[in-house]
């Protein structure tokens, strides 16, 4: 009787094939999982970058930071601490996956910030990494693993980003640490961008206010020179900044608030005050003082006092306002009478105007003794007079012209101005050409591309032949 045939055992080759399949599948699954993780991280970081570019509100962006840090590291949660301007630490944002534990975690972290603030108030010490880390470990307990990295803005520590995990097998791999630092760097960029935006808005507001101030000042300076019988005038002011401290004015001494048409000729034929001044300093403070001085001076002119009395009264009134400002004013005040061609004047330490005598073709200075406006409440001033003749020319100027400096450091100085003024009076046709010539010579001296560092003002008066 034949022996029944038993089922054959698996051959060695079949067994080998079966065992080879398992590692290949596992490897493929591992690669696929890593690829998914990589795509997830890339998507999260891409979303964070998009938020950084799109959000105008810093707080909205900071709300995402702990969430992103948690997601890219597969942690349980993340906390963002920022330093206040006084250096104290504040829990800015928290994300925790388990909603049941979130309240306790937040309470522990808020205790961390309050404890550090208390230590600072008692000891006066600044927040350090060691203090923050120690408080985190103490209040969260040994079951929570912690990894933190600094938020650095322009190499200055502005806070810390912590990632937290309760998983005992969780490891702070190099990749996870790099991802946390990357999120922290994005946070620093957002903070810096926000601060730059704030500064830009402040600058825009300041620019707008300066432009308003400059426009007001431009309106306060004479828009055009008046028509005074027997003389021709030209004037120009070039402020170094949009708002300057130079001042010039033409004021009729018989000024009325409202003049009827038939009285204008009488007003123009009366005496005129020609004034030039310079507030020490530049910018808005100097412009404000100049504006204040203009109003006070115009009020003084109406009282029909002598030039010296006008400066004395102006000095007494302005002294109280200038006493604590460390700013003073130089001022040259003059009055011209078209009927007699007599120029009466008084000087409060301003650059003396230059007088070109047409008959002798020489230059002299118009000057009297007198202190700066605002320096001494009891300053005394002197009167002076000049009898002008046909063809005579006078320039009123501020020290921006004589102090104009070339690249070598040399200054244009008064001697150069006298020489160029004499040439201009000989060869230029009228005050406007003299004005253009002198400004051109100063600009050539300092350099065609260089901007003036001080306000420059020039007024030219020429007696008609």
C-alpha positions as CSV (number, residue, x, y, z in Angstrom):
1,X,0.0,0.0,0.0
2,X,1.5,3.2,-1.0
3,X,2.5,5.7,1.7
4,X,0.4,8.9,1.5
5,X,2.4,12.0,0.4
6,X,2.6,14.7,3.1
7,X,2.4,18.4,2.3
8,X,5.9,19.7,1.5
9,X,7.5,22.2,3.9
10,X,8.2,25.7,2.6
11,X,11.4,25.8,0.8
12,X,14.3,28.0,2.0
13,X,13.9,30.4,-1.0
14,X,10.2,31.1,-0.2
15,X,11.1,31.8,3.5
16,X,13.8,34.3,2.4
17,X,11.4,36.2,0.2
18,X,8.9,36.6,2.9
19,X,11.4,38.0,5.4
20,X,12.9,40.4,2.8
21,X,9.5,42.1,2.2
22,X,9.1,43.4,5.8
23,X,12.1,45.8,6.0
24,X,11.4,47.2,2.5
25,X,7.8,48.0,3.4
26,X,8.9,49.5,6.7
27,X,11.5,51.6,5.0
28,X,9.0,52.9,2.5
29,X,6.6,53.7,5.2
30,X,9.3,55.6,7.2
31,X,10.3,57.6,4.1
32,X,6.6,58.4,3.4
33,X,6.1,59.5,7.0
34,X,9.3,61.6,7.0
35,X,8.1,63.1,3.7
36,X,4.7,64.0,5.2
37,X,6.4,65.5,8.3
38,X,8.7,67.5,6.1
39,X,5.8,68.8,4.0
40,X,3.9,69.6,7.2
41,X,6.8,71.6,8.6
42,X,7.3,73.4,5.3
43,X,3.6,74.3,5.1
44,X,3.6,75.6,8.7
45,X,6.8,77.7,8.2
46,X,5.4,78.9,4.9
47,X,2.2,80.0,6.7
48,X,4.3,81.7,9.3
49,X,6.2,83.6,6.6
50,X,3.0,84.6,4.9
51,X,1.6,85.9,8.2
52,X,4.8,87.9,8.7
53,X,4.4,89.6,5.4
54,X,0.7,90.1,5.7
55,X,-0.2,91.0,9.3
56,X,-0.1,94.7,10.2
57,X,-0.9,93.9,13.8
58,X,2.0,92.6,15.8
59,X,-0.3,91.0,18.5
60,X,-2.1,89.0,15.9
61,X,1.2,87.6,14.6
62,X,2.5,86.8,18.1
63,X,-0.6,84.7,18.8
64,X,0.6,82.3,16.1
65,X,4.1,81.8,17.4
66,X,3.5,79.3,20.3
67,X,1.1,77.4,18.0
68,X,3.7,77.1,15.2
69,X,6.5,76.2,17.6
70,X,4.3,73.5,19.1
71,X,3.3,72.1,15.7
72,X,6.7,72.0,14.0
73,X,8.3,70.2,17.0
74,X,5.3,67.9,17.9
75,X,5.4,69.2,21.4
76,X,2.6,69.6,23.9
77,X,2.8,73.3,24.1
78,X,4.8,76.5,23.8
79,X,5.1,79.8,25.6
80,X,6.4,83.2,24.5
81,X,7.9,85.5,27.1
82,X,8.7,89.1,26.1
83,X,10.5,91.8,28.1
84,X,8.8,95.1,28.9
85,X,10.6,98.4,28.2
86,X,11.6,98.4,31.9
87,X,13.2,95.0,31.6
88,X,10.5,93.0,33.4
89,X,9.3,89.7,31.9
90,X,5.8,89.1,30.7
91,X,4.0,86.0,29.5
92,X,2.9,87.2,26.1
93,X,1.3,84.1,24.5
94,X,0.7,80.5,25.4
95,X,-0.4,77.4,23.4
96,X,-1.2,74.0,25.0
97,X,-2.7,71.1,23.2
98,X,-4.6,69.6,26.1
99,X,-7.4,72.1,27.0
100,X,-7.8,70.4,30.4
101,X,-4.2,71.2,31.4
102,X,-4.0,74.6,29.7
103,X,-5.4,76.5,32.8
104,X,-2.8,75.0,35.2
105,X,0.0,75.5,32.8
106,X,-0.9,79.2,32.3
107,X,-1.2,79.7,36.0
108,X,2.3,78.2,36.5
109,X,3.8,80.4,33.8
110,X,2.1,83.6,35.1
111,X,3.6,82.7,38.4
112,X,7.0,82.5,36.8
113,X,6.7,86.1,35.4
114,X,5.3,87.5,38.6
115,X,8.1,85.9,40.7
116,X,10.8,87.3,38.4
117,X,9.1,90.7,38.5
118,X,9.1,90.5,42.3
119,X,12.8,89.5,42.4
120,X,13.6,92.5,40.1
121,X,11.8,94.9,42.4
122,X,13.6,93.6,45.4
123,X,17.1,93.1,44.0
124,X,17.0,95.5,41.1
125,X,18.7,92.8,38.9
126,X,17.9,92.5,35.2
127,X,16.2,89.3,33.9
128,X,18.7,86.7,32.9
129,X,18.4,83.3,31.1
130,X,19.4,81.4,34.2
131,X,16.7,83.1,36.3
132,X,14.0,82.4,33.7
133,X,15.0,78.8,33.2
134,X,15.2,78.1,36.9
135,X,11.7,79.5,37.5
136,X,10.3,77.6,34.6
137,X,11.7,74.2,35.9
138,X,10.6,75.0,39.4
139,X,7.0,75.9,38.7
140,X,6.3,73.4,35.9
141,X,7.8,70.5,37.8
142,X,10.1,67.7,36.7
143,X,7.5,66.0,34.4
144,X,7.7,68.8,31.8
145,X,10.6,68.9,29.5
146,X,11.7,72.4,28.5
147,X,13.7,73.9,25.6
148,X,14.0,77.6,25.1
149,X,15.8,80.0,22.8
150,X,16.2,83.8,22.9
151,X,14.3,86.4,20.8
152,X,17.1,88.6,19.6
153,X,16.4,92.0,17.9
154,X,19.5,93.7,16.7
155,X,21.6,91.5,19.0
156,X,19.5,92.6,22.0
157,X,17.6,90.0,24.0
158,X,13.9,90.9,23.9
159,X,12.4,87.7,25.2
160,X,12.3,83.9,25.1
161,X,10.4,81.2,23.2
162,X,9.9,77.9,25.1
163,X,8.7,74.6,23.8
164,X,7.2,72.2,26.4
165,X,6.5,68.4,26.4
166,X,5.2,66.0,29.0
167,X,6.3,62.9,27.0
168,X,9.2,61.3,28.9
169,X,10.5,59.8,25.6
170,X,10.4,63.2,23.9
171,X,13.9,64.2,22.7
172,X,15.3,67.7,21.8
173,X,16.8,66.6,18.5
174,X,19.0,69.0,16.6
175,X,16.3,69.4,14.0
176,X,13.7,70.4,16.6
177,X,16.1,72.9,18.2
178,X,16.8,74.5,14.8
179,X,13.0,74.7,14.1
180,X,12.4,76.5,17.4
181,X,15.2,78.9,16.7
182,X,13.8,79.5,13.2
183,X,10.4,80.4,14.7
184,X,12.1,82.6,17.3
185,X,14.0,84.4,14.5
186,X,10.7,85.1,12.7
187,X,9.3,86.5,15.9
188,X,12.3,88.8,16.2
189,X,11.8,90.0,12.6
190,X,8.1,90.7,13.4
191,X,9.0,92.8,16.5
192,X,11.7,94.7,14.6
193,X,9.3,95.4,11.7
194,X,6.6,96.6,14.1
195,X,9.1,99.0,15.8
196,X,10.3,100.3,12.5
197,X,6.7,100.9,11.4
198,X,6.0,102.8,14.6
199,X,9.1,104.9,14.0
200,X,8.1,105.5,10.4
201,X,4.7,106.7,11.5
202,X,6.2,109.0,14.1
203,X,8.5,110.4,11.4
204,X,5.6,110.9,9.0
205,X,3.7,112.8,11.7
206,X,6.8,114.9,12.5
207,X,7.4,115.5,8.8
208,X,3.8,116.6,8.5
209,X,4.0,118.9,11.5
210,X,7.3,120.3,10.2
211,X,5.7,121.0,6.8
212,X,2.9,122.8,8.5
213,X,5.4,124.8,10.5
214,X,7.4,125.6,7.4
215,X,4.2,126.7,5.6
216,X,3.2,128.9,8.5
217,X,6.7,130.4,8.6
218,X,6.7,131.0,4.8
219,X,3.4,132.9,5.2
220,X,4.8,135.0,8.0
221,X,7.8,136.1,6.0
222,X,7.0,138.8,3.4
223,X,5.6,137.3,0.2
224,X,7.0,140.2,-1.8
225,X,8.9,143.4,-1.2
226,X,6.8,146.5,-0.7
227,X,6.8,149.4,-3.1
228,X,8.5,152.2,-1.3
229,X,9.0,155.5,-3.1
230,X,12.7,156.1,-4.0
231,X,14.1,152.7,-3.3
232,X,14.1,149.2,-4.9
233,X,14.1,146.1,-2.7
234,X,14.9,142.4,-3.1
235,X,15.0,139.7,-0.4
236,X,15.5,136.0,0.0
237,X,15.6,133.4,2.8
238,X,17.1,130.0,2.4
239,X,16.5,128.0,5.6
240,X,18.9,125.1,6.3
241,X,15.9,123.1,7.6
242,X,12.3,123.3,6.6
243,X,11.8,125.5,9.6
244,X,14.4,128.1,10.3
245,X,15.3,130.8,12.8
246,X,16.1,133.7,10.3
247,X,13.7,136.6,10.1
248,X,13.2,139.7,8.0
249,X,10.3,142.0,7.6
250,X,9.0,145.2,6.1
251,X,6.5,147.1,8.3
252,X,4.8,150.4,7.6
253,X,5.2,152.5,10.7
254,X,1.8,154.2,10.1
255,X,0.2,150.7,9.7
256,X,-3.5,150.4,10.0
257,X,-5.4,147.1,10.1
258,X,-7.6,148.2,7.2
259,X,-6.5,150.9,4.7
260,X,-9.0,152.4,2.3
261,X,-7.9,152.5,-1.4
262,X,-7.2,156.2,-1.3
263,X,-4.9,155.9,1.8
264,X,-2.5,153.3,0.3
265,X,-0.4,155.9,-1.4
266,X,-0.1,157.8,1.9
267,X,0.9,154.6,3.7
268,X,3.5,153.7,1.1
269,X,5.0,157.2,1.2
270,X,5.4,157.1,5.0
271,X,8.3,155.6,7.0
272,X,9.0,151.9,6.7
273,X,10.6,149.6,9.2
274,X,13.2,147.2,7.6
275,X,14.2,144.4,10.1
276,X,16.4,141.4,10.0
277,X,17.1,139.0,12.8
278,X,18.5,135.6,13.7
279,X,17.4,133.2,16.5
280,X,20.3,131.2,17.9
281,X,19.8,127.6,16.7
282,X,17.8,126.0,14.0
283,X,14.6,124.0,13.4
284,X,11.3,124.2,15.2
285,X,12.4,125.8,18.5
286,X,14.1,128.7,16.6
287,X,11.1,129.0,14.3
288,X,8.7,129.3,17.2
289,X,10.8,132.0,18.8
290,X,11.1,133.8,15.5
291,X,7.3,133.7,15.1
292,X,6.8,135.1,18.7
293,X,9.3,137.8,18.1
294,X,7.6,138.9,14.8
295,X,4.3,139.5,16.5
296,X,5.9,141.4,19.4
297,X,8.0,143.6,17.2
298,X,5.1,144.5,14.9
299,X,3.2,145.6,18.0
300,X,6.2,147.8,19.1
301,X,6.4,149.4,15.7
302,X,2.9,150.9,16.1
303,X,4.0,152.9,19.2
304,X,6.1,155.3,17.1
305,X,9.2,155.0,19.3
306,X,12.8,155.4,18.2
307,X,14.6,152.3,17.0
308,X,16.6,152.0,20.2
309,X,13.4,152.3,22.3
310,X,11.7,149.6,20.2
311,X,14.6,147.2,20.8
312,X,14.7,148.0,24.5
313,X,11.0,147.3,24.9
314,X,11.2,144.2,22.8
315,X,14.0,142.9,24.9
316,X,12.2,143.5,28.2
317,X,9.1,141.7,26.9
318,X,10.9,138.7,25.4
319,X,13.4,138.3,28.3
320,X,11.0,136.3,30.5
321,X,10.2,133.9,27.7
322,X,13.9,133.5,26.6
323,X,15.5,133.4,30.0
324,X,15.3,129.6,30.5
325,X,15.4,128.6,26.9
326,X,19.2,129.1,26.4
327,X,18.3,130.9,23.1
328,X,18.9,134.5,22.2
329,X,18.1,136.7,19.3
330,X,20.2,139.1,17.2
331,X,18.2,141.8,15.6
332,X,18.9,144.9,13.4
333,X,16.0,147.3,13.3
334,X,15.9,150.3,10.9
335,X,13.3,152.8,9.6
336,X,13.6,154.5,6.2
337,X,11.9,157.8,5.4
338,X,11.3,158.1,1.7
339,X,10.9,161.9,1.9
340,X,14.3,162.6,3.4
341,X,16.1,159.4,2.4
342,X,17.2,159.1,6.1
343,X,17.7,155.6,7.6
344,X,17.4,155.5,11.4
345,X,18.6,152.3,13.0
346,X,19.6,150.4,16.1
347,X,21.4,147.1,16.5
348,X,21.0,144.2,19.0
349,X,24.3,142.4,18.3
350,X,23.3,141.4,14.7
351,X,25.7,141.4,11.8
352,X,26.0,145.1,10.8
353,X,24.5,145.8,7.4
354,X,26.9,146.9,4.7
355,X,26.4,150.3,3.0
356,X,27.9,150.8,-0.5
357,X,28.4,154.5,-1.2
358,X,27.8,155.2,-4.9
359,X,29.7,158.5,-4.8
360,X,32.9,157.0,-3.4
361,X,32.4,153.4,-4.3
362,X,33.4,152.3,-0.8
363,X,31.7,150.1,1.8
364,X,31.0,151.0,5.4
365,X,29.0,149.3,8.2
366,X,25.8,150.4,9.9
367,X,26.3,149.5,13.6
368,X,25.5,150.6,17.2
369,X,26.2,149.1,20.5
370,X,23.6,146.7,21.9
371,X,23.3,143.3,23.6
372,X,21.5,140.2,22.3
373,X,17.7,140.2,22.8
374,X,16.9,138.0,25.8
375,X,20.4,138.1,27.4
376,X,19.8,140.9,29.9
377,X,16.4,142.5,30.8
378,X,18.1,145.9,31.4
379,X,20.1,146.1,28.1
380,X,20.4,149.6,26.6
381,X,20.5,150.3,22.9
382,X,21.7,153.2,20.8
383,X,20.3,155.1,17.8
384,X,22.2,155.7,14.6
385,X,21.4,157.4,11.3
386,X,22.6,157.2,7.7
387,X,21.8,159.8,5.1
388,X,21.4,157.8,1.9
389,X,22.1,159.2,-1.6
390,X,20.9,158.1,-5.1
391,X,22.7,154.9,-6.1
392,X,23.6,153.9,-2.6
393,X,23.0,150.2,-1.8
394,X,22.6,148.5,1.6
395,X,22.5,144.7,2.3
396,X,21.0,143.3,5.4
397,X,22.2,139.7,6.0
398,X,22.5,136.9,8.6
399,X,25.6,135.0,9.5
400,X,24.6,132.0,7.4
401,X,26.3,133.7,4.5
402,X,29.6,134.7,6.3
403,X,29.8,131.4,8.2
404,X,29.2,129.3,5.1
405,X,32.1,126.7,5.1
406,X,33.9,125.1,2.1
407,X,35.1,121.5,2.2
408,X,38.5,122.7,3.4
409,X,36.9,124.2,6.5
410,X,37.5,127.8,5.3
411,X,34.6,130.2,5.8
412,X,33.2,132.7,3.4
413,X,33.7,135.4,6.1
414,X,32.9,139.1,6.1
415,X,35.9,140.2,4.1
416,X,34.8,138.0,1.1
417,X,31.3,139.4,1.4
418,X,32.5,143.0,1.3
419,X,34.6,142.3,-1.8
420,X,31.8,140.5,-3.6
421,X,29.3,143.1,-2.5
422,X,31.4,145.9,-4.0
423,X,31.8,144.0,-7.3
424,X,28.0,143.4,-7.4
425,X,27.2,147.1,-6.8
426,X,29.6,148.0,-9.7
427,X,28.4,145.6,-12.3
428,X,24.9,144.2,-11.4
429,X,21.8,145.9,-12.6
430,X,19.5,146.3,-9.6
431,X,18.9,144.6,-6.2
432,X,17.6,141.3,-7.7
433,X,20.8,140.8,-9.7
434,X,22.9,141.7,-6.6
435,X,20.9,139.1,-4.6
436,X,21.4,136.4,-7.2
437,X,25.1,137.2,-7.6
438,X,25.9,137.0,-3.8
439,X,24.0,133.8,-3.3
440,X,25.7,132.3,-6.3
441,X,29.2,133.3,-5.0
442,X,28.5,131.8,-1.6
443,X,27.3,128.5,-3.2
444,X,30.4,128.3,-5.4
445,X,32.5,128.9,-2.3
446,X,31.0,126.0,-0.3
447,X,30.7,123.7,-3.3
448,X,27.9,123.2,-5.9
449,X,26.6,120.0,-4.3
450,X,26.9,121.0,-0.7
451,X,23.9,122.2,1.3
452,X,24.1,125.1,3.6
453,X,24.2,124.1,7.3
454,X,22.8,127.4,8.6
455,X,19.9,129.6,7.5
456,X,20.9,132.3,4.9
457,X,18.9,135.5,4.6
458,X,19.8,138.5,2.5
459,X,17.9,141.8,1.9
460,X,19.1,144.4,-0.6
461,X,17.9,148.0,-0.6
462,X,19.0,150.3,-3.4
463,X,18.2,154.0,-3.6
464,X,16.9,155.0,-7.0
465,X,18.8,157.6,-9.0
